[in-house]
Amino acid sequence: MTSFENSGVRKDIAGGARMECGICWIVYDPADGDEATQIAAGTPFAGLPENWRCPNCDAPKSKFMAIEDDV
């Protein structure tokens, strides 16, 4: 069984995980959502629409990587 959906985005990423674009390094933080595309605060990355793209460089969701917060 795979942990990827058709768009290449992992389904096993924690709901509150911050994600960073591998192209322009902008961060998607679920706590903030994405005002530019009217994504409500509290929306996990896996809950973004399949056609959502980086608001800065237009990269697809598959180009985003989970950020590991320092403890």
N, CA, C and O atoms as a GROMACS GRO file, in nm:
protein
  284
    1MET      N    1   0.085  -0.119   0.000
    1MET     CA    2   0.000   0.000   0.000
    1MET      C    3   0.089   0.124   0.000
    1MET      O    4   0.186   0.132   0.075
    2THR      N    5   0.055   0.218  -0.081
    2THR     CA    6   0.135   0.339  -0.093
    2THR      C    7   0.078   0.451  -0.007
    2THR      O    8  -0.042   0.454   0.021
    3SER      N    9   0.165   0.543   0.036
    3SER     CA   10   0.119   0.656   0.115
    3SER      C   11   0.110   0.782   0.031
    3SER      O   12   0.108   0.893   0.085
    4PHE      N   13   0.104   0.767  -0.099
    4PHE     CA   14   0.096   0.881  -0.190
    4PHE      C   15  -0.038   0.879  -0.263
    4PHE      O   16  -0.090   0.772  -0.296
    5GLU      N   17  -0.092   0.997  -0.287
    5GLU     CA   18  -0.210   1.007  -0.371
    5GLU      C   19  -0.163   1.035  -0.514
    5GLU      O   20  -0.043   1.047  -0.538
    6ASN      N   21  -0.254   1.044  -0.605
    6ASN     CA   22  -0.218   1.064  -0.746
    6ASN      C   23  -0.133   1.187  -0.771
    6ASN      O   24  -0.051   1.187  -0.862
    7SER      N   25  -0.151   1.292  -0.692
    7SER     CA   26  -0.076   1.415  -0.715
    7SER      C   27   0.067   1.406  -0.662
    7SER      O   28   0.146   1.499  -0.682
    8GLY      N   29   0.101   1.297  -0.595
    8GLY     CA   30   0.236   1.281  -0.543
    8GLY      C   31   0.252   1.338  -0.403
    8GLY      O   32   0.364   1.343  -0.352
    9VAL      N   33   0.144   1.382  -0.340
    9VAL     CA   34   0.152   1.440  -0.206
    9VAL      C   35   0.127   1.330  -0.104
    9VAL      O   36   0.029   1.256  -0.113
   10ARG      N   37   0.217   1.319  -0.008
   10ARG     CA   38   0.207   1.215   0.094
   10ARG      C   39   0.085   1.237   0.181
   10ARG      O   40   0.055   1.349   0.222
   11LYS      N   41   0.014   1.128   0.210
   11LYS     CA   42  -0.104   1.133   0.294
   11LYS      C   43  -0.066   1.119   0.442
   11LYS      O   44  -0.148   1.151   0.529
   12ASP      N   45   0.055   1.072   0.473
   12ASP     CA   46   0.092   1.044   0.611
   12ASP      C   47   0.161   1.162   0.680
   12ASP      O   48   0.213   1.147   0.790
   13ILE      N   49   0.161   1.278   0.617
   13ILE     CA   50   0.220   1.397   0.679
   13ILE      C   51   0.124   1.448   0.786
   13ILE      O   52   0.003   1.456   0.764
   14ALA      N   53   0.178   1.482   0.902
   14ALA     CA   54   0.096   1.530   1.013
   14ALA      C   55   0.012   1.649   0.971
   14ALA      O   56   0.056   1.734   0.894
   15GLY      N   57  -0.111   1.654   1.022
   15GLY     CA   58  -0.205   1.759   0.984
   15GLY      C   59  -0.154   1.900   1.007
   15GLY      O   60  -0.189   1.991   0.932
   16GLY      N   61  -0.072   1.919   1.110
   16GLY     CA   62  -0.022   2.052   1.141
   16GLY      C   63   0.115   2.080   1.085
   16GLY      O   64   0.175   2.184   1.115
   17ALA      N   65   0.166   1.988   1.002
   17ALA     CA   66   0.302   2.005   0.948
   17ALA      C   67   0.310   2.127   0.858
   17ALA      O   68   0.224   2.150   0.773
   18ARG      N   69   0.416   2.204   0.878
   18ARG     CA   70   0.444   2.315   0.786
   18ARG      C   71   0.518   2.257   0.667
   18ARG      O   72   0.601   2.168   0.681
   19MET      N   73   0.486   2.308   0.549
   19MET     CA   74   0.543   2.257   0.425
   19MET      C   75   0.616   2.369   0.352
   19MET      O   76   0.569   2.483   0.348
   20GLU      N   77   0.731   2.336   0.294
   20GLU     CA   78   0.814   2.436   0.227
   20GLU      C   79   0.826   2.402   0.079
   20GLU      O   80   0.852   2.287   0.043
   21CYS      N   81   0.807   2.502  -0.006
   21CYS     CA   82   0.821   2.483  -0.150
   21CYS      C   83   0.967   2.457  -0.184
   21CYS      O   84   1.055   2.532  -0.144
   22GLY      N   85   0.992   2.351  -0.258
   22GLY     CA   86   1.128   2.316  -0.298
   22GLY      C   87   1.181   2.403  -0.410
   22GLY      O   88   1.298   2.391  -0.447
   23ILE      N   89   1.098   2.490  -0.465
   23ILE     CA   90   1.141   2.579  -0.573
   23ILE      C   91   1.177   2.717  -0.518
   23ILE      O   92   1.286   2.767  -0.542
   24CYS      N   93   1.083   2.779  -0.443
   24CYS     CA   94   1.106   2.917  -0.398
   24CYS      C   95   1.118   2.930  -0.246
   24CYS      O   96   1.144   3.038  -0.194
   25TRP      N   97   1.100   2.820  -0.174
   25TRP     CA   98   1.119   2.812  -0.029
   25TRP      C   99   1.011   2.881   0.053
   25TRP      O  100   1.028   2.899   0.174
   26ILE      N  101   0.901   2.920  -0.008
   26ILE     CA  102   0.790   2.977   0.070
   26ILE      C  103   0.733   2.865   0.158
   26ILE      O  104   0.735   2.748   0.119
   27VAL      N  105   0.682   2.901   0.274
   27VAL     CA  106   0.630   2.802   0.369
   27VAL      C  107   0.477   2.810   0.373
   27VAL      O  108   0.420   2.918   0.387
   28TYR      N  109   0.413   2.693   0.361
   28TYR     CA  110   0.269   2.684   0.385
   28TYR      C  111   0.252   2.638   0.530
   28TYR      O  112   0.295   2.529   0.566
   29ASP      N  113   0.190   2.721   0.611
   29ASP     CA  114   0.164   2.689   0.751
   29ASP      C  115   0.014   2.670   0.767
   29ASP      O  116  -0.063   2.764   0.745
   30PRO      N  117  -0.030   2.549   0.804
   30PRO     CA  118  -0.174   2.526   0.818
   30PRO      C  119  -0.240   2.621   0.918
   30PRO      O  120  -0.359   2.651   0.904
   31ALA      N  121  -0.167   2.669   1.016
   31ALA     CA  122  -0.223   2.762   1.114
   31ALA      C  123  -0.264   2.894   1.047
   31ALA      O  124  -0.355   2.962   1.095
   32ASP      N  125  -0.196   2.928   0.938
   32ASP     CA  126  -0.225   3.053   0.866
   32ASP      C  127  -0.315   3.035   0.745
   32ASP      O  128  -0.384   3.129   0.706
   33GLY      N  129  -0.314   2.916   0.684
   33GLY     CA  130  -0.388   2.896   0.559
   33GLY      C  131  -0.319   2.971   0.446
   33GLY      O  132  -0.199   2.997   0.452
   34ASP      N  133  -0.393   3.005   0.344
   34ASP     CA  134  -0.338   3.078   0.229
   34ASP      C  135  -0.440   3.183   0.186
   34ASP      O  136  -0.534   3.154   0.111
   35GLU      N  137  -0.419   3.303   0.234
   35GLU     CA  138  -0.513   3.412   0.207
   35GLU      C  139  -0.526   3.440   0.057
   35GLU      O  140  -0.634   3.474   0.009
   36ALA      N  141  -0.416   3.426  -0.017
   36ALA     CA  142  -0.416   3.456  -0.161
   36ALA      C  143  -0.515   3.370  -0.239
   36ALA      O  144  -0.573   3.415  -0.338
   37THR      N  145  -0.536   3.246  -0.194
   37THR     CA  146  -0.628   3.157  -0.264
   37THR      C  147  -0.750   3.122  -0.178
   37THR      O  148  -0.820   3.025  -0.205
   38GLN      N  149  -0.773   3.202  -0.074
   38GLN     CA  150  -0.888   3.189   0.015
   38GLN      C  151  -0.895   3.052   0.083
   38GLN      O  152  -1.003   2.994   0.097
   39ILE      N  153  -0.778   3.001   0.126
   39ILE     CA  154  -0.772   2.878   0.206
   39ILE      C  155  -0.776   2.919   0.352
   39ILE      O  156  -0.692   2.995   0.398
   40ALA      N  157  -0.874   2.868   0.424
   40ALA     CA  158  -0.895   2.908   0.563
   40ALA      C  159  -0.782   2.861   0.654
   40ALA      O  160  -0.722   2.756   0.632
   41ALA      N  161  -0.754   2.942   0.756
   41ALA     CA  162  -0.658   2.902   0.859
   41ALA      C  163  -0.705   2.772   0.920
   41ALA      O  164  -0.825   2.751   0.940
   42GLY      N  165  -0.611   2.683   0.950
   42GLY     CA  166  -0.644   2.553   1.007
   42GLY      C  167  -0.656   2.443   0.903
   42GLY      O  168  -0.681   2.327   0.938
   43THR      N  169  -0.639   2.476   0.774
   43THR     CA  170  -0.648   2.375   0.668
   43THR      C  171  -0.515   2.303   0.654
   43THR      O  172  -0.414   2.365   0.619
   44PRO      N  173  -0.513   2.170   0.680
   44PRO     CA  174  -0.387   2.096   0.665
   44PRO      C  175  -0.346   2.089   0.518
   44PRO      O  176  -0.430   2.100   0.429
   45PHE      N  177  -0.217   2.069   0.495
   45PHE     CA  178  -0.166   2.063   0.358
   45PHE      C  179  -0.240   1.956   0.276
   45PHE      O  180  -0.274   1.977   0.160
   46ALA      N  181  -0.264   1.840   0.338
   46ALA     CA  182  -0.333   1.731   0.268
   46ALA      C  183  -0.477   1.769   0.234
   46ALA      O  184  -0.538   1.707   0.147
   47GLY      N  185  -0.532   1.870   0.301
   47GLY     CA  186  -0.668   1.914   0.276
   47GLY      C  187  -0.680   2.023   0.170
   47GLY      O  188  -0.790   2.066   0.137
   48LEU      N  189  -0.567   2.067   0.116
   48LEU     CA  190  -0.571   2.168   0.010
   48LEU      C  191  -0.630   2.107  -0.117
   48LEU      O  192  -0.616   1.987  -0.139
   49PRO      N  193  -0.697   2.187  -0.199
   49PRO     CA  194  -0.750   2.135  -0.325
   49PRO      C  195  -0.638   2.076  -0.411
   49PRO      O  196  -0.524   2.122  -0.405
   50GLU      N  197  -0.671   1.975  -0.489
   50GLU     CA  198  -0.570   1.910  -0.571
   50GLU      C  199  -0.502   2.005  -0.668
   50GLU      O  200  -0.386   1.986  -0.704
   51ASN      N  201  -0.574   2.108  -0.712
   51ASN     CA  202  -0.517   2.203  -0.808
   51ASN      C  203  -0.446   2.320  -0.741
   51ASN      O  204  -0.401   2.412  -0.810
   52TRP      N  205  -0.435   2.319  -0.606
   52TRP     CA  206  -0.365   2.426  -0.535
   52TRP      C  207  -0.219   2.430  -0.578
   52TRP      O  208  -0.157   2.325  -0.597
   53ARG      N  209  -0.165   2.549  -0.594
   53ARG     CA  210  -0.026   2.566  -0.635
   53ARG      C  211   0.040   2.670  -0.545
   53ARG      O  212  -0.029   2.748  -0.479
   54CYS      N  213   0.170   2.671  -0.543
   54CYS     CA  214   0.245   2.767  -0.462
   54CYS      C  215   0.200   2.908  -0.499
   54CYS      O  216   0.201   2.945  -0.616
   55PRO      N  217   0.160   2.988  -0.399
   55PRO     CA  218   0.115   3.124  -0.430
   55PRO      C  219   0.228   3.216  -0.474
   55PRO      O  220   0.202   3.325  -0.525
   56ASN      N  221   0.352   3.175  -0.456
   56ASN     CA  222   0.466   3.258  -0.494
   56ASN      C  223   0.521   3.223  -0.633
   56ASN      O  224   0.546   3.312  -0.714
   57CYS      N  225   0.540   3.093  -0.660
   57CYS     CA  226   0.606   3.055  -0.786
   57CYS      C  227   0.523   2.962  -0.874
   57CYS      O  228   0.567   2.922  -0.982
   58ASP      N  229   0.402   2.927  -0.829
   58ASP     CA  230   0.309   2.843  -0.906
   58ASP      C  231   0.352   2.696  -0.914
   58ASP      O  232   0.303   2.623  -1.000
   59ALA      N  233   0.441   2.651  -0.826
   59ALA     CA  234   0.482   2.510  -0.824
   59ALA      C  235   0.366   2.424  -0.774
   59ALA      O  236   0.285   2.470  -0.693
   60PRO      N  237   0.356   2.300  -0.821
   60PRO     CA  238   0.249   2.210  -0.774
   60PRO      C  239   0.275   2.162  -0.632
   60PRO      O  240   0.386   2.174  -0.580
   61LYS      N  241   0.172   2.108  -0.569
   61LYS     CA  242   0.183   2.057  -0.432
   61LYS      C  243   0.295   1.955  -0.418
   61LYS      O  244   0.356   1.945  -0.311
   62SER      N  245   0.322   1.879  -0.522
   62SER     CA  246   0.423   1.773  -0.514
   62SER      C  247   0.564   1.827  -0.492
   62SER      O  248   0.655   1.750  -0.459
   63LYS      N  249   0.585   1.957  -0.510
   63LYS     CA  250   0.717   2.018  -0.490
   63LYS      C  251   0.739   2.064  -0.346
   63LYS      O  252   0.846   2.116  -0.314
   64PHE      N  253   0.640   2.045  -0.260
   64PHE     CA  254   0.652   2.087  -0.121
   64PHE      C  255   0.707   1.975  -0.034
   64PHE      O  256   0.678   1.857  -0.056
   65MET      N  257   0.788   2.014   0.066
   65MET     CA  258   0.851   1.919   0.158
   65MET      C  259   0.814   1.958   0.300
   65MET      O  260   0.801   2.076   0.331
   66ALA      N  261   0.798   1.858   0.386
   66ALA     CA  262   0.769   1.885   0.526
   66ALA      C  263   0.890   1.947   0.593
   66ALA      O  264   1.004   1.907   0.568
   67ILE      N  265   0.864   2.045   0.677
   67ILE     CA  266   0.970   2.110   0.754
   67ILE      C  267   0.976   2.042   0.890
   67ILE      O  268   0.875   2.030   0.959
   68GLU      N  269   1.094   1.998   0.926
   68GLU     CA  270   1.111   1.938   1.059
   68GLU      C  271   1.151   2.048   1.154
   68GLU      O  272   1.260   2.105   1.144
   69ASP      N  273   1.063   2.077   1.248
   69ASP     CA  274   1.089   2.181   1.347
   69ASP      C  275   1.196   2.135   1.444
   69ASP      O  276   1.195   2.019   1.487
   70ASP      N  277   1.288   2.225   1.479
   70ASP     CA  278   1.389   2.192   1.580
   70ASP      C  279   1.322   2.182   1.716
   70ASP      O  280   1.233   2.261   1.749
   71VAL      N  281   1.366   2.084   1.793
   71VAL     CA  282   1.308   2.065   1.926
   71VAL      C  283   1.397   2.126   2.031
   71VAL      O  284   1.366   2.120   2.150
   0.00000   0.00000   0.00000
